[in-house]
Amino acid sequence: NNGLNNQVGVFGALQGGVEAQAGQSGVPVLGGPFDFTFTLGEPILPVYYAGETEIAPDGVPLRFTGLEIAVFDLNAEFEVLAPMNPVQVTRPDQPEPEPDPDKLSEDAVKKAMNGAVLGLWTEDGGYVDCSETGGSSSLSTNQDGSEAHGSKSVNYPHPVDPATVTAVNLGGVRVELSQWTEQERPIY
């Protein structure tokens, strides 16, 4: 029960703004309260790019056409360059349509998307690894699956100034943003 007493002691020390004493937790605690208020003079806006880069993670051919680089995340727009089984929503009382074995499956494309946007480089030469961070994705097709497009977003492990990003890592390929066209607003 000594561990519980130590935790309660640290909590009490934090509430009271008193530094934890030796033996309670072994971790120094700074007294407070603290004022972390600040004013951001100018908003840090996202930077948008249009271009084309083709990659094939897990053998799935993708063409990236748009990038949105923001302070906390990167969003990449893409097209699937091979026919895929259409993304369909069925009602519970309807049978699932039989997939065409000659077309890409939705699962194969989603798996490829997860390995497509891996990180970015900044003007100071630093690399921000996004391969293990969270994010989101979307994917849609036309009726027969002959056209498919989507987006993949990844979060950064820390804030990044979008104006300092020089390249992105798409499926292990370094894509220099100087080869793409900066846009005033998103193209998608």
C-alpha positions as CSV (number, residue, x, y, z in Angstrom):
1,N,0.0,0.0,0.0
2,N,3.1,2.3,0.2
3,G,2.8,3.0,-3.6
4,L,-0.7,4.3,-3.1
5,N,0.4,6.5,-0.3
6,N,3.2,7.9,-2.4
7,Q,0.8,8.7,-5.3
8,V,-1.6,10.5,-2.9
9,G,1.3,12.4,-1.4
10,V,2.4,13.6,-4.8
11,F,-1.1,14.6,-5.7
12,G,-1.5,16.5,-2.5
13,A,1.8,18.2,-3.1
14,L,0.7,19.3,-6.6
15,Q,-2.6,20.6,-5.3
16,G,-0.9,22.6,-2.6
17,G,1.8,23.9,-4.9
18,V,4.4,22.5,-2.6
19,E,7.5,20.7,-3.8
20,A,7.3,16.9,-3.1
21,Q,9.7,15.9,-0.3
22,A,12.3,13.3,-0.8
23,G,11.1,9.8,-0.3
24,Q,7.5,10.5,-1.4
25,S,8.0,9.9,-5.1
26,G,11.6,10.5,-6.0
27,V,10.4,12.9,-8.7
28,P,10.8,16.6,-8.2
29,V,7.6,18.6,-8.5
30,L,7.6,22.3,-9.1
31,G,5.3,24.5,-7.1
32,G,2.6,26.4,-8.8
33,P,0.3,27.8,-9.9
34,F,1.8,28.8,-13.3
35,D,0.4,31.2,-16.0
36,F,1.0,29.7,-19.4
37,T,-1.1,32.2,-21.2
38,F,0.3,33.7,-24.5
39,T,-1.0,35.6,-27.5
40,L,-0.3,34.4,-31.0
41,G,0.5,37.4,-33.1
42,E,-0.2,35.9,-36.5
43,P,-2.0,32.6,-37.2
44,I,0.2,29.9,-38.6
45,L,-1.7,28.9,-41.7
46,P,-1.4,25.7,-43.7
47,V,0.5,25.6,-46.9
48,Y,-1.0,23.8,-49.9
49,Y,0.8,22.2,-52.8
50,A,-0.3,20.7,-56.1
51,G,1.8,18.2,-58.1
52,E,2.1,14.6,-59.1
53,T,4.1,11.8,-57.5
54,E,3.5,8.1,-58.2
55,I,4.4,5.4,-55.7
56,A,3.3,1.8,-55.2
57,P,3.4,0.8,-51.5
58,D,2.6,-2.9,-51.2
59,G,2.2,-3.0,-55.0
60,V,-0.8,-0.7,-55.0
61,P,-0.2,2.1,-57.6
62,L,-1.0,5.6,-56.2
63,R,-0.6,9.1,-57.6
64,F,-0.4,11.9,-55.1
65,T,-1.8,15.1,-56.4
66,G,-2.3,17.5,-53.4
67,L,-0.7,18.2,-50.0
68,E,-1.9,20.3,-47.1
69,I,0.9,20.9,-44.6
70,A,-0.4,22.3,-41.3
71,V,1.1,22.9,-37.8
72,F,-0.1,19.5,-36.4
73,D,-0.7,17.3,-39.4
74,L,-0.1,16.6,-43.1
75,N,-3.0,15.7,-45.5
76,A,-2.2,14.0,-48.8
77,E,-4.7,13.6,-51.7
78,F,-4.3,10.7,-54.0
79,E,-5.7,8.7,-56.9
80,V,-5.6,4.9,-57.2
81,L,-4.1,4.0,-60.6
82,A,-5.6,0.5,-61.0
83,P,-9.1,-0.7,-61.0
84,M,-10.4,-1.7,-57.6
85,N,-13.6,-3.3,-56.3
86,P,-16.0,-0.4,-55.5
87,V,-16.4,0.8,-52.0
88,Q,-20.0,-0.1,-51.2
89,V,-22.2,0.2,-48.2
90,T,-24.8,-2.5,-48.0
91,R,-27.8,-2.9,-45.7
92,P,-27.7,-5.8,-43.3
93,D,-30.4,-7.6,-45.2
94,Q,-28.4,-7.4,-48.5
95,P,-25.7,-9.8,-49.5
96,E,-22.2,-8.5,-50.0
97,P,-21.3,-8.3,-53.7
98,E,-18.8,-10.8,-54.9
99,P,-15.4,-9.1,-55.3
100,D,-13.6,-9.2,-58.7
101,P,-10.3,-11.1,-58.1
102,D,-8.7,-9.0,-60.9
103,K,-9.3,-5.7,-59.1
104,L,-7.7,-4.3,-56.0
105,S,-9.6,-4.8,-52.7
106,E,-10.5,-2.0,-50.4
107,D,-8.4,-3.6,-47.7
108,A,-5.3,-3.7,-50.0
109,V,-5.7,0.0,-50.8
110,K,-6.2,0.9,-47.1
111,K,-3.1,-1.1,-46.1
112,A,-1.1,0.7,-48.8
113,M,-2.4,4.1,-47.6
114,N,-1.1,3.4,-44.1
115,G,2.5,3.0,-45.5
116,A,2.3,5.9,-47.9
117,V,2.8,9.1,-45.9
118,L,5.8,8.5,-43.6
119,G,7.2,11.9,-42.6
120,L,8.7,15.2,-43.7
121,W,11.9,17.2,-43.8
122,T,12.4,20.8,-42.6
123,E,14.8,23.5,-43.8
124,D,17.2,22.9,-40.9
125,G,17.7,19.3,-42.2
126,G,15.6,17.7,-39.5
127,Y,13.3,14.8,-40.2
128,V,9.8,14.4,-38.6
129,D,8.9,10.7,-38.5
130,C,5.1,10.2,-38.8
131,S,5.2,6.5,-39.5
132,E,4.0,5.6,-36.0
133,T,1.6,8.5,-35.4
134,G,-2.1,8.6,-35.7
135,G,-4.2,10.1,-38.5
136,S,-7.1,9.4,-40.7
137,S,-8.0,8.3,-44.2
138,S,-10.8,8.3,-46.7
139,L,-11.4,6.4,-49.9
140,S,-14.1,6.5,-52.5
141,T,-14.8,4.9,-55.9
142,N,-17.2,5.3,-58.7
143,Q,-19.8,2.6,-59.3
144,D,-17.6,0.1,-61.1
145,G,-14.3,0.9,-59.3
146,S,-12.6,2.2,-62.4
147,E,-11.9,5.5,-60.6
148,A,-10.9,5.8,-57.0
149,H,-9.4,8.6,-54.9
150,G,-8.9,9.4,-51.3
151,S,-6.8,11.2,-48.7
152,K,-4.4,10.2,-46.0
153,S,-3.7,12.4,-43.0
154,V,-0.9,11.9,-40.5
155,N,-0.3,13.7,-37.2
156,Y,3.1,15.0,-36.2
157,P,4.6,14.0,-32.8
158,H,5.2,17.8,-32.2
159,P,4.1,21.0,-33.9
160,V,5.9,22.0,-37.1
161,D,5.9,25.4,-38.9
162,P,4.5,24.6,-42.3
163,A,6.7,27.2,-43.9
164,T,9.8,25.3,-42.9
165,V,8.8,22.0,-44.6
166,T,11.0,21.3,-47.7
167,A,10.1,17.7,-48.6
168,V,7.7,14.9,-47.7
169,N,8.3,11.1,-47.5
170,L,5.8,9.3,-49.6
171,G,6.3,5.6,-49.5
172,G,10.0,5.9,-48.9
173,V,10.4,8.5,-51.7
174,R,11.7,11.9,-50.8
175,V,9.4,14.4,-52.7
176,E,10.9,17.9,-52.8
177,L,8.2,20.5,-52.5
178,S,10.2,22.8,-54.7
179,Q,9.1,20.4,-57.6
180,W,5.4,21.0,-56.7
181,T,3.4,24.2,-57.0
182,E,2.4,26.1,-53.9
183,Q,-1.3,27.0,-54.0
184,E,-3.3,29.8,-52.3
185,R,-6.0,27.3,-51.1
186,P,-6.6,23.6,-51.4
187,I,-7.1,22.1,-54.9
188,Y,-9.4,19.3,-53.7
